[in-house]
Amino acid sequence: MPVARGSGCWLYDFDGKHYLDAISSWWVNLFGHCNPRINAALAAQLEDLEHVILAGFTHEPVVMLSERLSRLTGGVLGHCFYGSDGASAVEIALKMSFHYWRNTGSPGKTRFVSLAGSYHGETLGALSVTDVALFKDTYAPLLRQSVQVPSPDWRLAKSGESAEAYALRCAAALENHLAGHHAETAALIVEPLVQGAAGMAMYSPVYLKRARELCDRYGVHLIADEIAVGFGRTGTMFACEQANIRPDFICLSKGITGGYLPLSVVLATDTVYQAFYDDNVARGFLHSHSYTGNALACRAALATLDIFGQDDVLAGNQIKAARMTEALAPVAAHPSVRNFRHIGMIWAFEVETADLQFARNFYQAALQRGLLLRPIGNSVYIMPPYVIGEEEIALLADETITLLNQFTRR
Ligand SMILES: Cc1ncc(COP(=O)(O)O)c(C=O)c1O
């Protein structure tokens, strides 16, 4: 689909057709395409500095961004290490966790644990902790073994079992694993509250609470991969806030620049930082990417954070989310819809269908109706930019129900 331009929630092709970007261009866009405020910030930054080596040198946007991100975690995760895409942040967090244990006298802690169905990116380290066969199987001989513990995804609960009870049952499985393997385990990595690539699997925050306690008890790091869910997607700035926990590392990317430029960052605690701060180079964290902390990307991130503050976005999103949930009520009640679920600015459901090519066919049919929707298997999800308006919400809901009817006619 060749795209000529974008504006707000809309993408325009070269033939004058337009498409509502209901998945925020792979979950990155927060405040619309070609947002005038982010555009202006970038134009101003272009006059000063586009990029500079971030080894031995630094610049205003990266310092300001680091300080603001630190403040967003109450200063608890006050150290920032920058990368480019989400996967590079995951690589950084995994390497840093392993190296921390090595520097502090536990070189045997080399293993990683993730949730069944998890997705953390597709470079080799990130793919090692990802659990999606489609992306992983071909490259299996290249990957390090990791361990998957049961996912608290409430769709897997027994009939009559609450999401919370199921999450606690999964936490007990995590406990079993850590009790036996903590000596060789560096970190548990999780996608907090929503496992995106698993089809927007959602789970109770009680799992994160228990995971934090268990990681503390067994001396294992907790890495929160908030690449997809950070920056308000689940209703709070970071998903971990809903469990009232602080991970040892937070990975951020996607929405950090409002969906403009590749930037990622790993926030870490002072305890982690101190384990590397040394005159001995071998104890240092020798990891670099040429475009680390790019000035334009950092400026886009600062403009994005400005919008959060100036527009009280999280409060505004609550009103929009209520409106969207109301508009989607006919979808939730549709006889072919299962597991309708919602958190923050994410809605998802499974469609009961015999169509083995459902995802592809639904995507094509949605495009014909002017919607960018991209199901994962038979899970349809809606994850719009936060600037979606009343009329667009109504249109999106109406078109979704029309599509559903088209696909489930018996
Ligand atoms: C939770 C999570 N982690 C990591 C990644 C990888 O990010 P990127 O595609 O920028 O490498 C993604 C991408 O979808 C993701 O959803």
The ligand as a Gaussian input file, in Angstrom:
#p B3LYP/6-31G(d) Opt

LIG

0 1
 C        6.485000      -5.998000      23.595000
 C        7.402000      -5.763000      22.439000
 N        8.717000      -5.859000      22.630000
 C        9.597000      -5.638000      21.626000
 C        9.166000      -5.315000      20.359000
 C       10.155000      -5.098000      19.263000
 O       10.212000      -3.764000      18.884000
 P       10.795000      -3.371000      17.451000
 O        9.832000      -3.905000      16.444000
 O       10.858000      -1.888000      17.473000
 O       12.142000      -4.012000      17.352000
 C        7.797000      -5.215000      20.121000
 C        7.284000      -4.907000      18.764000
 O        6.130000      -5.097000      18.430000
 C        6.888000      -5.456000      21.181000
 O        5.556000      -5.392000      21.004000

